[in-house]
Structures are given as C-alpha cells and as structure tokens.
C-alpha cells in the first residue's frame, strides 16, 4: 500500500519487534513505535520508539494526535485485550484504520496469529462451515510446517524481565497501568515449589498416561488453562476456573458412563497460586467421585488425547490438537474452532455418552483457511522463525491479505453468542454497545 504508515504499540517480550520494524522499513513502510513501560523500552532499544509517559485516561487523546501527525494507516499490537490496545481498537474502528492483533498461534507450535480486528470473541474469522469450506476451496494446500525450537529458559527469562523490571523501576513510567491478574512477585514465587517438584510430577504423570493408553478404562481429558489468561478473563464467562471445574465434574458425575474417568491436566506454565490438585480433589469429593477423577502435572498431551473418549475445555488451543487427531471436543468458552461440524454443539450433559466426532475434511479446510489468512509460520524467539514471520507480516499487511480470501466477517460472528453466555465486554470496547 502506497504511503502506508504503521503504529506499533506493545509487542511480544522478545526481539521480534526489532526484526519486524527493520522488515517494514526495508519495504518503505514508516513505523511509529510507542513504549508504555520499561519492559517495552528494554525489548525495543534502537527502534526509535517514543515513550508515552501520561496516564491511560489520556491515551485516547494522545493516540488521535499520533494518528494525525504520522498519517497512520494501520495499528499493530500484541494481545488485543490490554487496556491501551482496547482503546486503540476503538479509535481505529471509528477512523476506518486497520487494527491488527498478534499472539501465539492457534495452530501450535511454530505459528503466530495475525488477525485484523481482534481475536477470540472479537475475531472476524468466520464460524460458519459453509463459508469456511467455500473460502478454502480454491486455496493451495499448506506447506509442511517448519519447526523453530527455542530454549524454555529463553522464554522464561524474557517473561520475567518483562514483568519485573517495571516493578523494580516504577518511577521511570510511573503512570503505566499494568493488567496482570497477579502481582509479578506472587506470580513467580508461587511457581518455585512446583518447579522443584516438576521432574517427579512429570514421571508420575507419564506413568498415568501410559496406563490410560492401554485402554483399560474410558476417560475424558480436561486441559486446564491459566487463571490470569485473557482467554479466561475476556473470552469466557468463568470468573474463576474453579467454576468451570465444578460444572464439568457435576455434569460428568450425572451423565458419563459409570466406568469412565475424568483426567485434568495442569497447564505447563501454571503459576501454582491456585492449588489445582487440592481444588479439584475437594470438588470431586463433594460429588463423591474422587475415585473417578485424576489430576496430572505433565505427561505427553498427544498420547493422552489420542486414547481418550473426548476433550472438554474452555477455549484452549489444545482443542485444535484434539480436533486434528479426530478427538471429540466440547468447548465451554469462546473458541475460534468452536464450529458446528467440528465441536460438539450440544449441552455438556449430552456430550459424555456419545461424543460427536469432528468432520476431518472440515478441519482440513479450517486449517488451510487459517494458515493462508490469520496464521503465520514463525516464532517470537527463534532467530530464523522471527525473520520468516516478520517477512510474512509485511507481505500480508502491505498487500491487505490478513483475513483475506473471504475470512473476514463484518460483525464478529462469535460476539452475540458470547454476550448471551455472559462473557464480560468492557465498556471501553468498541463492540460493547453493538
């Protein structure tokens, strides 16, 4: 696009933004980068980023000024539910400016999400199987996924730096408004006891998964997400995951075959603030099904899913892996893959006896359409993956093909159902009164 000028707000805590800015500028695209916190500054030194020192309350006015002064045509940010980004999305919609959200990919690993307009509840990606099949019909098959490994230590270090340096040096950006569910000290220090037991817990989990794989009992998998995740806070009606756990266990006890078991798998990055084994054990005891409930911390997810009768979750990307392997899925939150023909659309109580199998052809069409329109091969951490993803970001954003090929629905197609289900829509969200 001639005269394209991109405003980059908060980005992933890694070197990806630096690579992306170079890629845009090498194609003659002007970039204006804004730092809101010390962590933004730390990961983007050398990009020419400007510091925003004022309050969140004054951000809209400053944003309008930036758009006018720099002729902004596009806005890009990581994690679209952050307060500064919600305001940016509203302003972009009002001024007919493209707003793009990026995040870890729906198709994991080694993919990054790049969507126009929003994600989750606010995704414009179609949820109608006819639209998906029609849009995917003439698209080429996706190339085999490339792999971009990185060390866990690298990811953990970046995450800790991102969240702790604003705490240690708050006076450098004193008005910055964090949106973390937990204070970073509680977040990280709570994880230490779990980390110390990780090897033992992993071995125990592997033994359980191996036993379940023998097929002696039927079981359902419940992958837990992180309590502080935006997927829970903004894309589901569960204020706390314990409510979800209670709903699942209650329905399971009342409706599942008596010999089946329920296997809860902790999220690998769960901070251990919530003692899930204890919480789940207490709820299971209330429903008198402690002997049918298992909690594991580790183990091979693919094997666990492969031998299960089905998967019940809020909206985790584990659902994509389950569907890819032909495992029935029941999603209780807003998930991009929660589509008739793929996931079980019946009430949870009806899922346990005869879970509906996903349509394999529809899933292939979904993956194909996603891969060509809202998923980008690459990595935030791996150098080769960064370069590949950055180039594809530039290609799609300059050519206007993000959510292209019919993969954009004007009003987010999941919005009405989310509102009806009680998903909280913040008042500063453009779609709150639509």
C-alpha positions in Angstrom: 0.0 0.0 0.0 1.5 3.3 -1.1 2.0 5.8 1.8 1.5 3.1 4.4 2.3 4.2 8.0 2.1 1.7 10.9 1.7 2.5 14.6 3.2 -0.3 16.7 2.0 -0.4 20.3 3.0 -3.1 22.9 4.7 -6.1 21.3 5.8 -9.6 22.4 8.6 -9.5 25.0 11.4 -10.7 22.7 13.5 -9.4 19.8 10.6 -9.9 17.3 9.6 -6.2 17.2 13.1 -5.1 16.2 13.2 -7.6 13.3 9.7 -6.6 12.3 10.5 -2.9 12.2 13.5 -3.5 10.0 11.4 -5.6 7.7 8.8 -2.9 7.4 11.3 -0.1 6.8 13.1 -2.1 4.2 9.9 -2.1 2.2 9.4 1.7 2.6 6.8 1.4 5.3 7.1 4.1 8.0 6.8 2.8 11.6 5.9 4.7 14.7 6.6 2.7 17.9 5.3 3.6 21.3 6.7 2.4 24.7 4.3 2.3 27.6 6.5 0.7 30.2 10.2 0.0 30.9 9.8 -3.5 29.5 8.6 -2.1 26.2 11.7 0.1 26.1 14.0 -2.8 27.1 13.0 -5.1 24.2 12.9 -2.3 21.6 16.0 -0.3 22.2 17.3 1.0 18.9 13.9 1.1 17.1 13.4 4.8 17.6 10.4 4.2 19.8 8.8 7.1 21.6 7.9 6.9 25.3 4.4 7.5 26.5 4.5 9.0 30.0 0.9 10.0 30.6 -2.0 8.1 32.0 -4.3 5.6 30.5 -7.1 8.2 30.8 -5.2 10.5 28.4 -4.2 7.7 26.0 -7.1 8.2 23.5 -6.2 11.9 23.0 -2.6 11.1 22.5 -3.4 8.3 20.1 -5.6 10.6 18.0 -2.7 13.0 17.9 -0.2 10.3 16.8 -2.6 9.2 14.0 -2.9 12.7 12.7 0.7 13.7 12.9 2.1 10.5 11.3 -0.7 9.7 8.8 -1.2 6.3 10.5 -3.0 3.8 8.2 -2.5 0.7 10.4 -2.1 -0.2 14.1 -0.4 -3.4 15.3 -0.3 -4.7 18.8 0.4 -7.9 20.8 -2.5 -9.1 22.9 -5.6 -7.2 21.9 -7.3 -7.2 25.4 -4.7 -5.0 27.0 -6.3 -1.7 28.1 -4.2 0.5 25.8 -5.0 -1.8 22.9 -8.7 -1.9 23.5 -8.7 1.9 23.2 -6.6 1.7 20.1 -9.0 -0.7 18.5 -12.0 1.5 19.2 -10.2 4.6 17.7 -9.2 2.5 14.7 -12.7 1.4 14.1 -14.1 4.9 14.4 -11.5 6.3 12.0 -11.5 3.4 9.5 -7.9 2.4 10.3 -6.8 -1.2 10.1 -6.2 -2.7 13.6 -4.1 -5.9 13.8 -3.7 -8.2 16.8 -0.9 -10.7 17.0 -0.4 -13.5 19.6 0.9 -17.0 19.8 -0.7 -19.1 17.1 -4.0 -21.1 17.2 -2.1 -23.7 15.2 0.7 -24.6 17.6 3.6 -24.9 17.7 5.6 -22.7 15.2 2.8 -20.4 14.2 1.9 -16.8 15.1 -1.6 -15.3 15.0 -2.1 -12.1 12.9 -5.8 -11.1 12.8 -7.5 -8.0 11.5 -9.9 -6.5 14.0 -9.5 -8.8 17.0 -9.2 -12.3 18.5 -11.5 -14.7 20.4 -14.9 -13.1 20.9 -13.8 -10.2 18.7 -12.4 -12.3 15.9 -13.8 -11.7 12.4 -12.8 -15.1 11.2 -16.0 -17.0 10.0 -17.6 -19.6 12.2 -20.0 -20.9 9.5 -18.8 -24.2 8.0 -20.3 -23.3 4.5 -18.3 -20.0 4.4 -15.1 -21.8 5.6 -15.5 -24.6 3.0 -16.2 -22.2 0.2 -13.3 -19.9 1.1 -10.9 -22.7 1.4 -11.9 -24.4 -1.8 -9.5 -22.7 -4.2 -6.6 -22.2 -1.8 -3.5 -24.3 -2.2 -2.6 -26.9 0.5 -0.4 -25.5 3.3 3.3 -26.3 3.1 4.6 -28.7 5.7 5.1 -26.8 9.0 8.7 -25.7 9.7 10.0 -26.1 13.2 11.6 -23.3 15.2 12.9 -24.6 18.5 13.9 -22.4 21.4 15.0 -23.0 25.0 12.5 -22.8 27.7 15.0 -20.7 29.7 14.9 -18.0 27.0 11.1 -17.8 27.1 11.0 -17.8 30.9 13.8 -15.1 31.2 12.1 -12.8 28.8 8.8 -13.2 30.6 10.4 -12.5 34.0 12.2 -9.4 32.7 9.1 -8.1 31.0 7.1 -8.3 34.2 9.6 -7.5 36.9 11.6 -4.5 35.7 8.5 -2.2 35.7 8.1 -3.3 39.4 11.7 -2.6 40.4 11.8 0.7 38.5 8.2 2.1 38.6 9.3 5.7 38.7 10.5 5.5 35.0 7.0 5.0 33.8 5.0 5.9 36.9 1.6 6.1 35.3 1.8 2.9 33.4 -1.3 0.7 34.1 -0.5 -3.0 34.3 -3.2 -5.5 33.6 -1.7 -8.6 35.2 -4.1 -10.8 37.1 -1.5 -11.4 39.8 1.3 -9.2 41.1 4.5 -10.5 39.5 6.1 -11.4 42.8 3.2 -13.7 43.7 3.1 -15.0 40.1 6.7 -16.1 40.0 7.5 -17.0 43.6 4.4 -19.3 43.7 5.8 -21.2 40.8 9.1 -22.2 42.6 7.6 -25.0 44.7 6.0 -26.5 41.6 9.3 -26.1 39.7 11.2 -28.0 42.4 8.8 -31.0 42.1 8.5 -30.8 38.3 10.6 -33.9 37.5 8.9 -36.1 40.0 5.4 -34.9 39.0 6.3 -35.4 35.3 7.4 -39.0 35.9 4.2 -39.7 37.8 2.1 -38.2 35.0 3.9 -40.2 32.4 3.1 -43.4 34.3 -0.6 -42.4 34.5 -0.7 -41.6 30.7 1.0 -44.9 29.9 -1.6 -46.8 31.9 -4.5 -44.9 30.4 -3.2 -45.6 26.9 -3.6 -49.3 27.5 -7.4 -48.7 27.1 -8.4 -50.5 30.3 -10.8 -47.6 31.1 -12.5 -44.9 29.1 -11.6 -41.3 30.1 -12.1 -37.7 29.1 -9.3 -35.1 29.1 -9.8 -31.6 30.7 -6.8 -29.3 29.9 -6.6 -26.5 32.4 -5.7 -23.0 31.3 -4.1 -20.3 33.4 -6.4 -18.3 35.6 -4.8 -15.0 34.6 -5.0 -15.7 30.8 -7.1 -13.3 28.7 -8.7 -16.3 27.2 -10.4 -16.9 30.5 -10.9 -13.3 31.6 -12.2 -11.8 28.4 -13.3 -14.8 26.2 -15.3 -16.9 28.7 -17.9 -16.3 31.3 -15.9 -18.0 34.0 -14.7 -15.5 36.6 -12.7 -18.3 38.1 -11.6 -21.6 36.6 -12.9 -23.4 39.7 -16.4 -22.6 38.4 -15.6 -24.4 35.2 -14.1 -27.4 37.1 -17.3 -27.6 39.2 -19.5 -27.5 36.2 -17.5 -30.2 34.4 -17.3 -32.6 37.4 -21.0 -32.1 38.2 -22.1 -32.9 34.6 -19.6 -35.8 34.4 -20.9 -37.5 37.5 -24.6 -37.1 36.4 -24.2 -38.2 32.8 -21.0 -40.1 32.0 -20.7 -43.9 31.9 -20.0 -45.1 35.4 -16.7 -46.7 34.5 -15.2 -43.6 32.8 -12.7 -41.3 34.4 -12.0 -37.6 34.2 -8.4 -36.5 33.7 -7.4 -32.9 34.5 -4.1 -31.8 33.0 -2.4 -28.7 34.5 -1.1 -26.0 32.2 2.7 -26.3 31.9 3.1 -22.6 32.8 0.5 -22.5 35.6 2.0 -20.4 38.4 0.7 -22.6 41.2 -1.2 -19.8 43.0 -4.3 -22.0 42.7 -3.6 -25.4 44.2 -5.5 -27.3 41.4 -4.9 -30.8 42.8 -6.5 -29.7 46.1 -9.3 -27.7 44.5 -10.2 -30.4 42.1 -9.9 -33.1 44.8 -12.3 -31.1 47.1 -14.9 -30.6 44.4 -14.6 -34.3 43.4 -15.2 -35.3 47.0 -18.3 -33.1 47.2 -19.7 -35.0 44.1 -18.5 -38.3 45.6 -16.3 -39.1 42.5 -12.8 -38.8 43.9 -12.0 -42.3 42.6 -13.0 -41.2 39.1 -11.0 -38.0 39.0 -7.3 -37.8 38.1 -5.1 -34.7 38.1 -1.7 -34.8 36.3 1.1 -32.3 36.1 3.0 -33.3 33.0 2.8 -36.2 30.6 2.6 -36.4 26.9 -0.5 -34.5 25.8 -0.7 -36.1 22.3 -0.8 -39.6 23.8 -3.3 -38.5 26.4 -5.7 -37.1 23.8 -5.2 -39.9 21.3 -6.5 -42.6 23.6 -9.3 -40.5 25.2 -13.1 -40.5 24.5 -13.1 -36.8 24.3 -11.8 -33.4 25.4 -13.7 -30.8 27.5 -12.2 -27.3 27.8 -12.9 -23.6 28.0 -11.2 -22.4 24.8 -7.6 -23.7 24.9 -5.7 -24.2 21.7 -5.4 -27.8 22.9 -8.8 -28.1 21.2 -7.1 -27.6 17.8 -4.8 -30.5 18.5 -7.6 -32.7 19.6 -9.7 -31.9 16.5 -6.7 -32.5 14.3 -6.4 -36.0 15.8 -10.1 -36.8 15.4 -10.9 -36.4 19.1 -14.4 -35.1 20.1 -14.3 -31.7 21.7 -16.7 -29.7 23.8 -15.7 -26.0 24.2 -17.5 -24.1 27.1 -15.9 -20.7 26.3 -15.5 -18.7 23.1 -13.1 -20.6 20.8 -12.3 -19.9 17.2 -12.6 -23.6 16.4 -16.0 -23.9 18.1 -17.9 -24.6 14.9 -20.8 -26.8 14.1 -19.4 -29.9 12.4 -16.1 -29.7 14.3 -17.0 -29.4 18.0 -20.0 -30.9 19.8 -22.7 -28.2 19.9 -25.0 -30.0 22.3 -25.2 -29.2 26.0 -22.4 -30.6 28.1 -24.7 -33.1 29.7 -25.3 -34.7 26.3 -21.6 -35.0 25.5 -20.4 -37.8 27.8 -22.4 -40.8 26.5 -21.8 -40.4 22.7 -19.4 -37.5 21.9 -19.7 -36.3 18.3 -16.7 -37.0 16.1 -15.2 -33.9 14.3 -15.5 -33.7 10.5 -11.9 -34.3 9.3 -12.5 -32.6 5.9 -13.9 -29.5 7.6 -10.9 -29.4 10.0 -8.5 -29.5 7.0 -10.4 -26.6 5.4 -10.3 -24.7 8.7 -6.5 -25.2 9.0 -6.0 -24.3 5.3 -8.0 -21.1 5.6 -6.4 -20.1 8.9 -2.9 -20.8 7.5 -3.5 -18.5 4.5 -5.2 -15.7 6.3 -4.7 -15.4 10.1 -1.8 -17.8 10.9 1.8 -17.0 10.1 4.6 -19.6 10.2 7.4 -18.5 12.5 8.5 -17.8 16.1 8.9 -14.9 18.5 12.1 -16.5 19.9 13.9 -18.5 17.2 16.0 -16.1 15.0 15.1 -17.9 11.8 11.5 -18.0 12.8 11.5 -14.3 13.6 12.8 -13.4 10.1 10.3 -15.7 8.4 7.3 -14.4 10.4 8.4 -10.7 10.1 8.5 -11.0 6.3 5.1 -12.6 6.2 3.7 -9.9 8.5 5.0 -7.3 6.0 3.7 -9.2 3.0 0.2 -9.6 4.3 -0.2 -6.2 5.9 1.1 -4.3 2.8 -1.0 -6.4 0.4 -4.1 -6.3 2.6 -4.4 -10.1 2.8 -4.8 -10.5 6.5 -8.2 -12.2 6.9 -8.3 -12.2 3.1 -9.9 -14.9 0.9 -13.3 -14.4 2.4 -12.0 -14.9 6.0 -13.4 -11.6 7.3 -17.0 -11.2 8.6 -18.0 -7.6 9.3 -19.5 -8.1 12.7 -17.5 -10.6 14.8 -19.6 -13.8 14.4 -19.0 -15.0 17.9 -20.0 -11.8 19.6 -23.7 -12.3 20.0 -23.3 -15.8 21.4 -20.6 -14.6 23.8 -22.8 -11.8 25.1 -25.7 -14.2 25.6 -23.4 -16.5 27.5 -22.4 -13.7 29.9 -18.9 -13.1 28.6 -17.9 -9.7 30.1 -17.5 -7.0 27.4 -15.6 -4.0 28.8 -17.2 -0.6 28.3 -14.2 0.7 26.5 -14.6 -2.0 23.9 -15.9 -0.8 20.5 -18.4 -3.7 20.4 -19.7 -3.3 23.9 -22.9 -1.5 22.8 -23.2 -3.0 19.3 
